[in-house]
Amino acid sequence: MTINFKNIPTGIRVPMFYAELDNSQANTASVNQRALIIGQITSAGIAAANVPLISQGASDAKTQGGPGSMLALMTDVYRDADNYGEVWYLPLADDGAAVAATGSITFAGTATANGTLALYIAAYMTTTGVKGQINTAVTTGMTAAEIATAVAAAINANTDLPVTAAVDGSNTAKVDITAKNAGLAGNDIDIRFNYYGAPGGEALPAGIAPTITAMSGGTTNPSLTTALSNLSDMLLDFIAFPYTDTASLDAIKGFLGDTSGRWAWSSQIYGGAFGATRGTLGTLTTFGTARNDQHASIMGFDDSPTPNWLWAANITAAAAQSLRADPALPLQTLVLGSVLAPPVASRFPLTSRNTLLYDGISTFSVADDGTVAIENLITTYQTNSFGQPDNSYLQVETLYTLMAVLRFLKTRITSKYARVKLVDNGTRLPPGANAVSPNMIRSDQIAAYTEMINLGWVENLDGFKAGLIVERDAQNPSRVNELFDPYLMGGLRIFALLAQFRLQ
């Protein structure tokens, strides 16, 4: 026989036609690369804490997380940039010992002209316009107390804000503002007037002088232990991670890690986390150099009206759309359409951004029209186990390209070699024999590598062939060992030109 059937017996005598199916050569499926949004919910949300559930859109997130919850706002931002990919929530309840962040606005003076107070709280942009902008009409003669009452009412009328407001019990000209979700994340809720300034037609009404006390005092983020364990072995390639405290970052590092996490040989689930943090250059370099995780990427910024957890959602959505299409394509210049740019004076110059990129912090650029875009999205991995500089996992695209390569090979191997016999090289096999040798597998791996070159993931076929080793294990005759040495395609990031001119 030249064809080896797995099911149809050779001794059957009953006529006539028999057929069995063999899908070992037909599998061209790709993994459904899901995204995960981790965010806190309020008491108004119906989602069960720590239990993952699929997203059905921004309006659904309001129902599940509660209007103005971290989960609802992160989903609104994510879906504005990625309205196609499959998204899941990981809802978190506030920690029982957590304290909510608070801030305030104290007004002084009496309005001497009509005007509008353009207040921004945790502001961000979507395709439908600016969210978190609260406009309050002010008429001539309004006192500070009357303005405070009007502003508090306007804040509470916008249920999608992550805060509530009340006129202070001992100072009627003061508006007390409290985060809806307790915890450290509330400290990053920004409060400001007139973000767009004179070019946007924004100015304080004459006679009015407000004083803003920034949000602070929020303590204790939720524990992630139960929530992350409840994800089990779900494939979740892009994780919008809202927290930047050490305990939370260490939890996600262990969850994704190479030893016992999702990148371990025994798991092969993979994935990466994206976050952001606010601070000065000094604060950010201190933060970045304290991290060393190839599966986490943190963007640094200062003085943006948009909270860091909404930056995280926007970065994740932008990266997910690109990495799904081509994991090796550089993420630079991808627009972050939801985050509002810091004022010019608060943007980091080139030298500072270069420093951040050596300290584990990703950077962004701002166009003349205020559009924010990824400049270089890197991981926080900086040193090897000996503490020496190591750039092997610097770029986010490296890990996602490796993810694609390994999944491609796993699909191929498990489809073609699910039930075969293993023989030594040189064994004479009859045509159609259901057996393979290490050299046959090696040839197939070279063919697979060629396919991945055509996909734009790897290069240098000759170099790969020279380094590829496939051999039968000396101790276990049923095991094949392989050294697979791909040359990953890199992105064009630097173009250096020497303009060596001449004068006539």
C-alpha positions as MATLAB code, in Angstrom:
seq = 'MTINFKNIPTGIRVPMFYAELDNSQANTASVNQRALIIGQITSAGIAAANVPLISQGASDAKTQGGPGSMLALMTDVYRDADNYGEVWYLPLADDGAAVAATGSITFAGTATANGTLALYIAAYMTTTGVKGQINTAVTTGMTAAEIATAVAAAINANTDLPVTAAVDGSNTAKVDITAKNAGLAGNDIDIRFNYYGAPGGEALPAGIAPTITAMSGGTTNPSLTTALSNLSDMLLDFIAFPYTDTASLDAIKGFLGDTSGRWAWSSQIYGGAFGATRGTLGTLTTFGTARNDQHASIMGFDDSPTPNWLWAANITAAAAQSLRADPALPLQTLVLGSVLAPPVASRFPLTSRNTLLYDGISTFSVADDGTVAIENLITTYQTNSFGQPDNSYLQVETLYTLMAVLRFLKTRITSKYARVKLVDNGTRLPPGANAVSPNMIRSDQIAAYTEMINLGWVENLDGFKAGLIVERDAQNPSRVNELFDPYLMGGLRIFALLAQFRLQ';
ca = [
       0.000    0.000    0.000;
       1.159    3.561   -0.744;
      -1.559    5.225    1.335;
      -1.766    4.677    5.065;
      -5.336    4.955    6.374;
      -5.866    5.636   10.052;
      -9.404    4.253   10.302;
     -10.449    2.192    7.240;
      -9.289   -1.395    7.912;
      -7.290   -3.269    5.285;
      -9.311   -6.478    5.669;
     -12.783   -5.153    4.897;
     -14.668   -7.222    2.242;
     -18.092   -5.580    2.228;
     -18.432   -3.473   -0.952;
     -18.258   -0.630   -2.048;
     -17.216    2.922   -1.140;
     -15.627    4.065    2.103;
     -14.109    7.432    2.963;
     -12.307    8.886    5.946;
     -11.325   12.489    6.501;
      -7.808   13.729    7.171;
      -7.481   17.422    8.079;
      -3.755   17.311    8.835;
      -2.907   19.309    5.700;
      -5.850   21.689    5.784;
      -5.481   23.710    8.985;
      -4.960   27.394    8.136;
      -6.794   28.791   11.161;
      -5.531   31.808   13.078;
      -5.943   32.647   16.752;
      -8.710   35.052   17.759;
      -6.614   37.733   19.449;
      -8.815   39.091   22.215;
      -8.279   42.213   24.288;
      -8.933   42.506   28.017;
      -9.931   45.657   29.892;
      -9.212   45.537   33.607;
     -11.201   48.165   35.493;
     -13.108   48.934   38.660;
     -16.890   48.995   38.837;
     -19.243   50.958   41.061;
     -22.237   49.841   43.106;
     -24.423   50.862   40.156;
     -22.815   48.190   37.949;
     -24.335   44.734   37.623;
     -21.143   42.820   36.773;
     -19.858   40.246   39.243;
     -16.457   41.297   40.562;
     -13.465   39.197   39.464;
     -15.524   37.309   36.870;
     -14.512   37.903   33.226;
     -17.276   38.617   30.712;
     -17.407   39.562   27.065;
     -17.943   43.186   26.060;
     -20.930   44.148   23.985;
     -19.911   47.772   23.547;
     -19.518   51.026   25.456;
     -23.190   51.185   26.473;
     -22.947   47.656   27.813;
     -19.895   48.681   29.853;
     -21.999   51.348   31.576;
     -24.500   48.700   32.572;
     -21.881   46.237   33.724;
     -19.565   48.707   35.432;
     -21.869   51.571   36.294;
     -21.923   55.033   34.654;
     -18.665   56.882   35.258;
     -16.868   53.769   36.479;
     -13.301   53.106   35.468;
     -14.466   50.081   33.476;
     -17.103   52.072   31.569;
     -14.755   54.924   30.652;
     -11.887   52.643   29.649;
     -14.257   50.710   27.384;
     -15.538   53.933   25.827;
     -11.976   54.908   24.942;
     -10.990   51.426   23.777;
     -14.006   50.964   21.528;
     -13.506   54.372   19.955;
     -10.176   53.126   18.574;
     -10.991   49.426   18.083;
     -14.651   48.755   17.352;
     -14.072   45.390   15.689;
     -11.880   43.141   17.832;
     -13.248   40.879   20.539;
     -12.982   42.487   23.968;
     -13.507   41.090   27.459;
     -13.877   42.814   30.824;
     -12.267   41.885   34.096;
     -14.452   43.834   36.574;
     -12.939   44.695   39.935;
     -14.712   45.909   43.058;
     -13.134   48.627   45.184;
     -11.011   47.214   47.976;
     -12.890   47.233   51.248;
     -10.165   49.318   52.892;
      -9.743   51.716   49.975;
     -10.246   55.473   50.265;
     -11.631   57.538   47.398;
      -9.589   60.429   46.058;
     -10.989   63.935   46.627;
     -10.388   67.393   45.239;
     -12.166   70.717   45.182;
     -12.831   73.979   43.381;
     -13.163   77.127   45.465;
     -14.651   80.187   43.795;
     -14.041   83.802   44.710;
     -15.498   87.049   43.429;
     -18.724   88.067   41.732;
     -19.299   87.849   37.991;
     -19.097   91.249   36.317;
     -20.000   89.942   32.858;
     -21.808   87.023   31.279;
     -19.653   84.052   30.364;
     -19.146   80.305   30.461;
     -17.065   78.247   32.833;
     -15.347   75.577   30.720;
     -14.472   72.916   33.271;
     -12.660   69.682   32.335;
     -12.669   66.618   34.594;
     -10.822   63.465   33.428;
     -11.296   64.740   29.894;
     -10.739   62.694   26.769;
     -11.707   62.755   23.109;
     -13.878   60.411   21.053;
     -15.259   60.605   17.531;
     -18.371   62.215   19.021;
     -16.421   65.005   20.723;
     -14.749   65.828   24.018;
     -15.937   63.862   27.043;
     -15.513   65.228   30.545;
     -16.140   68.851   29.559;
     -18.699   70.618   31.787;
     -19.869   74.023   30.641;
     -21.678   76.207   33.170;
     -23.354   79.470   32.202;
     -22.461   82.443   34.391;
     -24.458   85.662   34.351;
     -23.544   89.104   35.604;
     -23.983   89.396   39.338;
     -23.678   85.700   40.204;
     -21.853   85.246   43.490;
     -19.184   82.680   44.211;
     -21.677   80.602   46.200;
     -24.216   80.648   43.356;
     -21.553   79.604   40.874;
     -20.430   76.769   43.153;
     -24.017   75.503   43.384;
     -24.400   75.621   39.598;
     -21.089   73.849   38.972;
     -21.853   71.071   41.476;
     -25.217   70.510   39.832;
     -23.632   70.393   36.357;
     -21.067   67.841   37.482;
     -23.691   65.562   39.009;
     -25.912   65.899   35.952;
     -23.155   64.307   33.850;
     -23.355   60.750   35.166;
     -20.556   59.595   32.868;
     -17.999   61.545   34.876;
     -15.826   59.468   37.245;
     -16.667   61.842   40.118;
     -19.533   63.261   42.130;
     -19.753   66.785   43.544;
     -21.293   68.600   46.487;
     -21.174   72.129   47.840;
     -18.991   72.142   50.928;
     -20.918   72.205   54.173;
     -18.742   74.902   55.730;
     -17.928   76.978   52.653;
     -20.753   77.557   50.169;
     -18.296   78.861   47.573;
     -16.454   75.547   47.496;
     -17.293   72.437   45.447;
     -16.044   69.162   46.920;
     -15.287   66.511   44.308;
     -15.037   62.782   45.090;
     -13.990   59.900   42.832;
     -16.671   57.284   42.216;
     -14.119   54.492   42.485;
     -11.988   54.295   45.594;
      -8.298   53.631   45.212;
      -5.059   55.082   43.906;
      -6.365   55.485   40.358;
      -8.632   58.330   41.440;
      -5.589   60.460   42.200;
      -4.965   60.744   38.467;
      -8.329   62.393   37.728;
      -7.408   65.814   36.376;
      -9.426   68.994   37.071;
      -8.819   72.163   35.059;
     -10.488   75.115   33.353;
     -10.113   76.290   29.755;
      -8.036   73.472   28.262;
      -8.422   74.906   24.747;
      -7.879   78.482   25.935;
      -8.375   81.559   23.796;
      -8.100   79.649   20.461;
     -11.048   77.571   21.625;
     -13.008   80.586   22.826;
     -12.503   79.679   26.476;
     -11.908   82.217   29.244;
     -13.031   82.694   32.822;
     -15.995   85.046   33.193;
     -14.849   88.473   34.375;
     -14.736   88.844   38.154;
     -14.458   85.104   38.869;
     -11.315   83.543   40.374;
     -11.457   79.767   41.000;
      -8.822   77.812   42.910;
      -8.427   74.103   42.152;
      -7.220   71.569   44.689;
      -6.006   68.539   42.726;
      -7.417   65.090   43.373;
      -5.446   63.206   46.008;
      -5.821   60.956   49.014;
      -6.998   57.870   47.132;
      -5.507   54.714   48.609;
      -5.382   50.963   47.964;
      -6.105   49.481   44.564;
      -8.023   46.199   44.369;
      -6.125   42.957   44.750;
      -5.696   41.201   41.405;
      -5.041   37.689   42.718;
      -8.539   36.245   42.378;
      -9.431   38.183   39.257;
      -6.355   37.077   37.307;
      -6.698   33.453   38.388;
     -10.305   33.469   37.162;
      -9.047   34.156   33.638;
      -7.776   30.556   33.603;
      -6.309   29.767   30.154;
      -8.334   32.250   28.088;
      -6.369   33.702   25.186;
      -6.086   37.436   25.912;
      -3.325   39.025   23.867;
      -3.826   42.718   24.674;
      -4.435   43.795   28.265;
      -5.389   47.376   29.124;
      -3.838   47.686   32.577;
      -4.943   50.682   34.672;
      -2.606   50.455   37.669;
       0.981   51.565   38.252;
       1.512   50.645   41.914;
       4.210   48.071   42.586;
       1.900   45.345   43.886;
      -0.367   45.503   40.832;
       2.532   45.622   38.368;
       4.174   42.665   40.085;
       0.889   40.753   39.883;
       0.586   41.250   36.117;
       4.292   40.429   35.722;
       3.780   37.078   37.417;
       0.578   36.462   35.468;
       2.356   36.917   32.118;
       5.792   35.677   33.130;
       8.125   33.160   31.506;
       8.534   30.869   34.507;
       5.007   30.023   35.603;
       2.878   32.578   33.780;
       1.344   32.784   30.329;
       4.680   32.778   28.490;
       5.921   29.647   30.281;
       6.646   26.555   28.154;
       3.866   24.730   29.964;
       1.268   27.441   29.219;
       1.989   28.933   25.771;
      -0.928   31.376   26.138;
       1.092   34.576   25.718;
      -0.124   38.203   25.808;
       1.087   41.615   26.930;
      -0.064   44.488   29.140;
      -0.190   48.193   28.309;
      -0.351   51.024   30.820;
       0.629   54.645   31.390;
       1.820   56.817   34.238;
       1.959   60.545   34.936;
       5.009   62.410   36.199;
       7.943   64.691   35.598;
      11.063   63.434   33.862;
      12.670   62.629   37.195;
       9.581   60.833   38.495;
       9.258   58.781   35.336;
      12.914   57.733   35.199;
      12.742   56.632   38.837;
       9.576   54.670   38.078;
      10.899   53.109   34.869;
      14.281   51.988   36.186;
      12.505   50.155   39.017;
      10.662   47.910   36.518;
      12.060   45.114   34.344;
       9.290   43.224   32.561;
       9.308   42.320   28.888;
       5.565   41.704   28.904;
       4.532   45.168   30.139;
       4.728   48.525   28.385;
       4.268   51.830   30.225;
       3.804   55.206   28.505;
       5.031   58.259   30.383;
       3.358   61.677   30.222;
       2.905   64.819   32.264;
       0.022   67.278   32.682;
      -2.518   65.714   30.319;
      -6.208   66.164   31.225;
      -6.725   62.464   30.443;
      -6.208   60.000   33.330;
      -3.479   57.402   32.985;
      -5.977   54.526   32.893;
      -7.661   56.050   29.840;
      -4.248   56.437   28.215;
      -3.812   52.706   28.879;
      -7.086   51.860   27.143;
      -6.255   54.005   24.102;
      -2.720   52.614   23.751;
      -4.000   49.041   24.014;
      -6.661   49.580   21.353;
      -4.271   51.245   18.912;
      -1.615   48.571   19.409;
      -4.115   45.711   19.148;
      -5.430   46.833   15.778;
      -1.934   47.042   14.301;
      -0.450   43.943   15.926;
      -3.362   41.772   14.833;
      -2.777   42.790   11.234;
       1.033   42.531   11.308;
       2.905   41.823   14.555;
       6.242   42.927   13.071;
       5.109   46.326   11.786;
       6.419   49.201   13.969;
       3.780   50.872   16.139;
       5.306   54.334   15.787;
       2.974   57.097   14.505;
      -0.191   55.229   15.539;
      -2.639   57.933   16.625;
      -3.939   57.959   20.204;
      -7.129   59.742   19.306;
      -8.718   59.778   22.752;
      -5.977   61.283   24.902;
      -5.673   65.047   25.185;
      -2.147   66.330   24.726;
      -0.285   68.039   27.550;
       0.251   71.782   27.100;
       3.367   72.664   25.110;
       5.314   73.610   28.228;
       4.705   70.165   29.735;
       5.813   68.094   26.746;
       9.165   66.350   26.964;
      11.883   67.505   24.520;
      13.844   65.056   22.378;
      16.679   64.645   24.869;
      14.260   63.817   27.692;
      12.315   61.354   25.557;
      15.544   59.613   24.603;
      16.389   59.312   28.299;
      12.977   57.797   29.002;
      13.494   55.213   26.256;
      16.647   54.062   28.060;
      14.747   53.863   31.351;
      11.881   51.588   30.320;
       9.331   54.326   29.553;
       7.534   54.607   26.197;
       7.160   57.954   24.474;
       4.663   59.836   22.302;
       4.686   62.795   19.928;
       2.236   65.667   19.493;
       1.403   67.184   16.116;
       0.772   70.896   15.581;
      -2.977   70.278   15.802;
      -2.604   68.560   19.179;
      -2.942   64.994   17.886;
      -1.084   62.517   20.091;
       0.685   59.546   18.470;
       2.909   56.711   19.643;
       6.564   57.591   19.128;
       8.173   54.423   20.466;
       6.282   51.779   22.430;
       8.811   49.740   24.373;
       8.680   47.237   27.203;
      10.082   47.940   30.656;
      12.704   45.189   30.169;
      16.184   46.706   30.519;
      18.598   44.262   32.155;
      19.308   40.528   32.183;
      19.457   38.296   35.249;
      22.961   39.614   36.018;
      21.768   43.221   35.970;
      23.573   43.977   32.723;
      21.979   46.070   29.930;
      19.874   43.892   27.620;
      17.878   45.182   24.631;
      16.657   41.796   23.388;
      13.072   42.479   24.476;
      13.152   46.260   24.062;
      10.512   46.567   21.344;
       6.922   45.477   21.906;
       6.793   44.091   18.360;
       9.500   41.521   19.170;
       7.336   39.599   21.614;
       4.247   39.797   19.437;
       6.190   38.551   16.409;
       7.536   35.650   18.462;
       3.979   34.961   19.593;
       2.817   34.757   15.981;
       5.757   32.538   14.967;
       5.296   30.088   17.837;
       1.554   29.829   17.275;
       2.122   29.257   13.566;
       4.547   26.417   14.303;
       2.323   24.893   16.969;
      -0.632   24.811   14.568;
       1.512   23.197   11.882;
       3.107   20.576   14.142;
      -0.082   19.576   15.934;
      -1.968   19.297   12.646;
       0.597   17.367   10.564;
       2.209   15.200   13.222;
      -0.593   14.430   15.645;
      -0.398   10.660   14.921;
       2.810    9.581   13.217;
       5.672    7.209   13.902;
       9.183    8.537   14.443;
      12.176    6.892   12.774;
      15.866    7.632   12.437;
      17.269    9.584    9.523;
      18.065    7.282    6.608;
      15.327    4.773    7.354;
      13.840    3.456    4.095;
      10.125    4.218    4.216;
       7.574    2.941    1.702;
       5.513    5.594   -0.112;
       2.665    6.825    2.038;
       4.120    5.485    5.274;
       2.721    7.204    8.323;
       6.165    7.983    9.743;
       8.658   10.837    9.812;
      12.336   11.292   10.491;
      14.072   14.336   12.003;
      15.309   15.346    8.541;
      11.772   15.235    7.167;
      10.626   17.477    9.997;
      13.587   19.778    9.340;
      12.577   20.157    5.703;
       9.044   20.951    6.749;
      10.288   23.559    9.223;
      12.271   25.228    6.443;
       9.115   25.295    4.332;
       7.198   26.789    7.240;
       9.902   29.427    7.699;
       9.585   30.359    4.040;
       5.862   30.881    4.548;
       6.589   33.155    7.510;
       8.998   35.162    5.370;
       6.126   35.731    2.975;
       3.975   36.845    5.923;
       6.581   39.486    6.777;
       7.565   38.114   10.184;
      11.084   36.717    9.598;
      13.993   36.990    7.150;
      17.355   35.420    6.170;
      16.388   31.910    5.077;
      20.010   30.861    4.575;
      20.982   31.924    8.070;
      17.999   30.102    9.498;
      18.892   26.902    7.620;
      22.458   27.073    8.874;
      21.361   27.257   12.502;
      18.363   24.915   12.414;
      18.886   21.622   14.262;
      16.273   18.849   14.424;
      17.274   15.612   16.140;
      15.842   12.581   17.852;
      16.313   12.633   21.604;
      19.045   10.260   22.761;
      17.148    9.205   25.874;
      13.554    9.252   24.628;
      13.107    7.768   21.138;
       9.604    9.244   20.928;
      10.817   12.798   21.342;
      12.199   15.281   18.801;
      14.357   18.220   19.913;
      14.714   21.281   17.736;
      16.822   24.428   17.797;
      14.694   27.000   15.964;
      16.589   30.240   15.337;
      14.390   32.761   13.511;
      15.699   36.090   12.266;
      12.848   38.413   13.204;
      12.072   41.300   10.894;
      12.836   44.626   12.545;
      11.184   47.978   12.017;
      12.749   51.037   10.417;
      13.077   53.423   13.362;
      16.101   55.606   12.684;
      17.049   57.321    9.426;
      20.367   59.141    9.776;
      21.471   61.395    6.925;
      24.730   63.262    6.560;
      24.162   66.313    4.345;
      27.722   66.791    3.081;
      27.200   69.869    0.972;
      29.566   71.767   -1.340;
      29.878   75.443   -2.094;
      30.753   76.620   -5.620;
];
